Amino acid sequence: MKFSTYIFLSICTFAMININVMAEEEIVTTTKGGKPLTQEEIDSSIGRFGDVDEIPEDFQFNSAEVLLWHADHLANIEQPVSLYYEFVKSGTFEEGFTDSVYLKILELNEDGSKNAMMEFFTAEKKQTVTPENVTNIKGNPAIGIYMQGDVYEMNRIASGHWRHFQKSIKISLRNDAVVEPTTFKFNDKDYKGEKVFFSPYLNDPHRRDFEKFADKYYEFIFSDDIPGSLYQITTIIHDRSKEDAEPLILETLTLIDVKSNES
C-alpha cells in the first residue's frame, strides 16, 4: 500500500471520524498550558499532507486504531450522566498544574449517538470545544481534544512543528502500537480493560532535533465496564541524563467520578 494511503487513513483516524474532535474547522487557541498559539498555528489546517489515495474497500484498521478512534465509547451510557476527569501535569522540565475535564451526556439519540456538553480545563487554560465535538457523537471527545493539545505542546517545547508530531503519532499508532489486557482500580473496585501504548518518536529521522523529548511514551486504558470507556491517558517524557531521575514531564488524564444527571 502506498505511504500516502497510510497518511490518508491516519487523517481519518485522527481527524474525521465519529468524535469529530480533529476536524479542520475546529480552532484551538491555546496549548494545554494556556499559552496562546501564533496566528499561523491557529490558521493551519490539521492533517493535510498533499495528495492522497482512496481507502481500499478491503482495508481493516488495527485494534489500536479501533480502540482510539472507531469504537463506540459511549455505547455503555444508557442514561444522561456526567463524567469527571482530572488532569495532572508534573515533572522537572517546567511548572506543573492540575485541572479538570467535564463531559456531560445530555441526550441519547435514536441512532445510538449522544449529544453532550464538555469543559476541557478552566480559566486561561480552557480549550475550545465546538458543537461538532459534542453533537451526535459516539466516541469519547476527551481523547481527540487531549491529543490535539498534545501535538501543540510538542510544538512548543521541542521547537518543531505540530504537523510533524501529529503525523508521527498517526503512523506509530498504525504500525507500532501494542494492545494488551490490563487491570485498574476505579472507585475502589477492580476492573479489567485494554491498554494501548506506543512511543511515536523512537525512530523519527529528525529525533536529533528534539532528542530530549524523543522517548515520549503514550498510554491509553479503556474498559467497556466504565461509562465513556476511557479510564486514563498517560504520557511520559523520561529524563535520560541520569539514572533514577524524575520524569521531565508526566501527564495523566484520569476518570475520577461518574454521576447521574438526575442526582
ZAMI-848451 format. One record per residue (C-alpha): residue number from 0; residue in one letter; x, y, z. Coordinates in nm, 3 decimals, always signed. Layout:
R_n_res_px_py_pz
R_NUM_A_X_Y_Z
...
END
This chain:
R_n_res_px_py_pz
R_0_M_+0.000_+0.000_+0.000
R_1_K_+0.134_+0.346_-0.085
R_2_F_+0.264_+0.560_+0.200
R_3_S_+0.018_+0.832_+0.106
R_4_T_-0.263_+0.589_+0.173
R_5_Y_-0.138_+0.546_+0.528
R_6_I_-0.144_+0.920_+0.570
R_7_F_-0.499_+0.938_+0.440
R_8_L_-0.608_+0.660_+0.671
R_9_S_-0.439_+0.830_+0.960
R_10_I_-0.620_+1.151_+0.883
R_11_C_-0.944_+0.958_+0.909
R_12_T_-0.843_+0.807_+1.240
R_13_F_-0.711_+1.131_+1.386
R_14_A_-0.939_+1.389_+1.230
R_15_M_-1.260_+1.290_+1.053
R_16_I_-1.427_+1.005_+1.237
R_17_N_-1.716_+0.976_+1.482
R_18_I_-1.586_+1.204_+1.754
R_19_N_-1.509_+1.487_+1.508
R_20_V_-1.261_+1.640_+1.751
R_21_M_-0.984_+1.685_+1.498
R_22_A_-1.195_+1.827_+1.216
R_23_E_-1.036_+2.103_+1.013
R_24_E_-1.290_+2.361_+1.124
R_25_E_-1.201_+2.329_+1.492
R_26_I_-0.999_+2.620_+1.624
R_27_V_-0.776_+2.572_+1.926
R_28_T_-0.630_+2.899_+2.053
R_29_T_-0.411_+2.780_+2.341
R_30_T_-0.182_+2.494_+2.436
R_31_K_-0.268_+2.277_+2.735
R_32_G_-0.061_+2.512_+2.947
R_33_G_-0.269_+2.810_+2.839
R_34_K_-0.003_+2.965_+2.612
R_35_P_-0.161_+3.143_+2.312
R_36_L_-0.085_+2.994_+1.972
R_37_T_+0.050_+3.205_+1.690
R_38_Q_-0.190_+3.311_+1.418
R_39_E_-0.009_+3.079_+1.176
R_40_E_-0.075_+2.783_+1.405
R_41_I_-0.439_+2.882_+1.450
R_42_D_-0.495_+2.923_+1.075
R_43_S_-0.327_+2.596_+0.979
R_44_S_-0.548_+2.302_+0.880
R_45_I_-0.477_+1.978_+1.059
R_46_G_-0.383_+1.668_+0.872
R_47_R_-0.311_+1.789_+0.516
R_48_F_-0.004_+1.625_+0.371
R_49_G_-0.056_+1.652_-0.003
R_50_D_-0.237_+1.428_-0.250
R_51_V_-0.374_+1.104_-0.110
R_52_D_-0.523_+0.779_-0.232
R_53_E_-0.865_+0.645_-0.150
R_54_I_-0.915_+0.385_+0.122
R_55_P_-0.924_+0.034_-0.030
R_56_E_-1.259_-0.138_+0.022
R_57_D_-1.096_-0.434_+0.198
R_58_F_-0.881_-0.224_+0.432
R_59_Q_-0.903_-0.303_+0.803
R_60_F_-0.799_-0.074_+1.085
R_61_N_-0.589_-0.236_+1.355
R_62_S_-0.707_-0.289_+1.711
R_63_A_-0.527_+0.019_+1.846
R_64_E_-0.685_+0.246_+1.585
R_65_V_-1.026_+0.097_+1.655
R_66_L_-0.992_+0.146_+2.031
R_67_L_-0.889_+0.510_+1.999
R_68_W_-1.089_+0.635_+1.703
R_69_H_-1.355_+0.389_+1.585
R_70_A_-1.502_+0.233_+1.899
R_71_D_-1.841_+0.347_+2.027
R_72_H_-1.702_+0.460_+2.362
R_73_L_-2.036_+0.599_+2.470
R_74_A_-2.240_+0.286_+2.391
R_75_N_-2.240_+0.181_+2.757
R_76_I_-2.412_+0.504_+2.861
R_77_E_-2.785_+0.436_+2.879
R_78_Q_-2.899_+0.748_+3.062
R_79_P_-2.775_+1.106_+3.092
R_80_V_-2.466_+1.113_+3.312
R_81_S_-2.171_+1.338_+3.388
R_82_L_-1.812_+1.216_+3.368
R_83_Y_-1.543_+1.392_+3.572
R_84_Y_-1.177_+1.364_+3.474
R_85_E_-0.871_+1.503_+3.649
R_86_F_-0.566_+1.621_+3.458
R_87_V_-0.231_+1.634_+3.637
R_88_K_+0.096_+1.762_+3.492
R_89_S_+0.420_+1.719_+3.686
R_90_G_+0.792_+1.679_+3.620
R_91_T_+1.119_+1.868_+3.635
R_92_F_+1.107_+2.038_+3.296
R_93_E_+0.864_+2.313_+3.392
R_94_E_+0.596_+2.402_+3.642
R_95_G_+0.307_+2.156_+3.655
R_96_F_-0.061_+2.207_+3.724
R_97_T_-0.385_+2.024_+3.798
R_98_D_-0.712_+2.092_+3.619
R_99_S_-1.046_+1.931_+3.539
R_100_V_-1.230_+1.792_+3.236
R_101_Y_-1.607_+1.757_+3.249
R_102_L_-1.822_+1.565_+2.999
R_103_K_-2.198_+1.582_+3.045
R_104_I_-2.413_+1.349_+2.833
R_105_L_-2.736_+1.540_+2.769
R_106_E_-2.933_+1.331_+2.518
R_107_L_-2.938_+0.976_+2.382
R_108_N_-3.026_+0.979_+2.012
R_109_E_-3.217_+0.708_+1.826
R_110_D_-2.910_+0.606_+1.624
R_111_G_-2.711_+0.541_+1.941
R_112_S_-2.515_+0.864_+1.927
R_113_K_-2.513_+1.117_+2.209
R_114_N_-2.542_+1.492_+2.247
R_115_A_-2.325_+1.637_+2.520
R_116_M_-2.152_+1.940_+2.662
R_117_M_-1.786_+1.949_+2.760
R_118_E_-1.547_+2.171_+2.952
R_119_F_-1.182_+2.087_+2.894
R_120_F_-0.976_+2.276_+3.154
R_121_T_-1.073_+2.601_+3.323
R_122_A_-0.987_+2.971_+3.319
R_123_E_-0.697_+3.068_+3.089
R_124_K_-0.617_+2.704_+3.013
R_125_K_-0.966_+2.628_+2.882
R_126_Q_-0.961_+2.453_+2.543
R_127_T_-1.204_+2.524_+2.261
R_128_V_-1.490_+2.274_+2.231
R_129_T_-1.709_+2.324_+1.924
R_130_P_-2.067_+2.198_+1.875
R_131_E_-1.930_+1.938_+1.631
R_132_N_-1.721_+1.793_+1.916
R_133_V_-2.025_+1.713_+2.127
R_134_T_-2.321_+1.664_+1.888
R_135_N_-2.423_+1.321_+1.753
R_136_I_-2.106_+1.164_+1.891
R_137_K_-2.019_+0.801_+1.963
R_138_G_-1.653_+0.835_+2.052
R_139_N_-1.532_+0.997_+2.373
R_140_P_-1.436_+1.355_+2.276
R_141_A_-1.180_+1.378_+2.558
R_142_I_-0.940_+1.163_+2.355
R_143_G_-0.919_+1.381_+2.047
R_144_I_-0.909_+1.712_+2.233
R_145_Y_-0.633_+1.578_+2.457
R_146_M_-0.430_+1.458_+2.160
R_147_Q_-0.472_+1.781_+1.968
R_148_G_-0.344_+1.970_+2.271
R_149_D_-0.058_+1.722_+2.297
R_150_V_+0.081_+1.790_+1.949
R_151_Y_+0.065_+2.164_+2.014
R_152_E_+0.257_+2.109_+2.337
R_153_M_+0.524_+1.915_+2.148
R_154_N_+0.536_+2.202_+1.901
R_155_R_+0.601_+2.440_+2.190
R_156_I_+0.857_+2.251_+2.398
R_157_A_+1.050_+2.086_+2.114
R_158_S_+1.056_+2.384_+1.876
R_159_G_+0.929_+2.163_+1.597
R_160_H_+0.607_+2.176_+1.402
R_161_W_+0.288_+2.021_+1.534
R_162_R_+0.213_+1.862_+1.194
R_163_H_+0.531_+1.656_+1.215
R_164_F_+0.445_+1.528_+1.563
R_165_Q_+0.087_+1.456_+1.465
R_166_K_+0.195_+1.259_+1.158
R_167_S_+0.440_+1.059_+1.368
R_168_I_+0.164_+0.967_+1.612
R_169_K_-0.066_+0.858_+1.329
R_170_I_+0.197_+0.635_+1.171
R_171_S_+0.311_+0.487_+1.503
R_172_L_-0.045_+0.410_+1.605
R_173_R_-0.084_+0.223_+1.277
R_174_N_+0.250_+0.042_+1.276
R_175_D_+0.385_+0.016_+1.630
R_176_A_+0.109_+0.043_+1.890
R_177_V_+0.059_-0.252_+2.125
R_178_V_-0.274_-0.357_+2.276
R_179_E_-0.276_-0.582_+2.580
R_180_P_-0.508_-0.674_+2.871
R_181_T_-0.475_-0.472_+3.189
R_182_T_-0.643_-0.417_+3.524
R_183_F_-0.705_-0.096_+3.714
R_184_K_-0.894_+0.034_+4.016
R_185_F_-1.177_+0.285_+3.988
R_186_N_-1.385_+0.395_+4.287
R_187_D_-1.226_+0.120_+4.499
R_188_K_-1.333_-0.151_+4.255
R_189_D_-1.109_-0.360_+4.031
R_190_Y_-1.176_-0.352_+3.657
R_191_K_-1.042_-0.534_+3.354
R_192_G_-0.966_-0.344_+3.037
R_193_E_-0.728_-0.295_+2.748
R_194_K_-0.414_-0.085_+2.737
R_195_V_-0.284_+0.078_+2.417
R_196_F_+0.073_+0.206_+2.426
R_197_F_+0.334_+0.335_+2.181
R_198_S_+0.634_+0.570_+2.152
R_199_P_+0.598_+0.750_+1.819
R_200_Y_+0.933_+0.930_+1.802
R_201_L_+1.178_+0.649_+1.879
R_202_N_+1.276_+0.600_+1.514
R_203_D_+1.199_+0.951_+1.398
R_204_P_+1.464_+1.052_+1.141
R_205_H_+1.454_+1.404_+1.291
R_206_R_+1.479_+1.297_+1.655
R_207_R_+1.821_+1.461_+1.696
R_208_D_+1.639_+1.794_+1.661
R_209_F_+1.435_+1.717_+1.975
R_210_E_+1.640_+1.438_+2.135
R_211_K_+1.549_+1.543_+2.488
R_212_F_+1.183_+1.459_+2.419
R_213_A_+1.217_+1.181_+2.161
R_214_D_+1.141_+0.892_+2.401
R_215_K_+0.791_+1.021_+2.479
R_216_Y_+0.554_+0.738_+2.572
R_217_Y_+0.176_+0.731_+2.527
R_218_E_-0.066_+0.501_+2.709
R_219_F_-0.446_+0.471_+2.697
R_220_I_-0.660_+0.248_+2.921
R_221_F_-1.011_+0.150_+2.811
R_222_S_-1.284_-0.065_+2.959
R_223_D_-1.637_-0.133_+2.842
R_224_D_-1.734_-0.158_+3.209
R_225_I_-1.694_+0.213_+3.287
R_226_P_-1.910_+0.488_+3.136
R_227_G_-1.741_+0.652_+2.840
R_228_S_-1.494_+0.360_+2.812
R_229_L_-1.188_+0.581_+2.871
R_230_Y_-1.028_+0.539_+3.212
R_231_Q_-0.690_+0.706_+3.169
R_232_I_-0.444_+0.869_+2.929
R_233_T_-0.079_+0.890_+3.035
R_234_T_+0.216_+1.049_+2.858
R_235_I_+0.571_+1.038_+2.994
R_236_I_+0.896_+1.202_+2.885
R_237_H_+1.178_+1.049_+3.088
R_238_D_+1.493_+1.232_+3.189
R_239_R_+1.772_+1.023_+3.037
R_240_S_+2.050_+1.248_+3.167
R_241_K_+2.092_+1.045_+3.486
R_242_E_+1.970_+0.723_+3.644
R_243_D_+1.659_+0.725_+3.864
R_244_A_+1.575_+1.081_+3.760
R_245_E_+1.223_+1.214_+3.790
R_246_P_+1.040_+1.239_+3.457
R_247_L_+1.088_+1.558_+3.263
R_248_I_+0.713_+1.567_+3.201
R_249_L_+0.442_+1.333_+3.329
R_250_E_+0.081_+1.398_+3.233
R_251_T_-0.229_+1.198_+3.321
R_252_L_-0.597_+1.239_+3.245
R_253_T_-0.796_+1.008_+3.474
R_254_L_-1.165_+0.939_+3.524
R_255_I_-1.239_+1.014_+3.890
R_256_D_-1.619_+1.015_+3.914
R_257_V_-1.944_+0.943_+3.733
R_258_K_-2.274_+1.096_+3.842
R_259_S_-2.629_+1.069_+3.718
R_260_N_-2.763_+1.399_+3.586
R_261_E_-3.074_+1.338_+3.793
R_262_S_-2.884_+1.339_+4.123
END
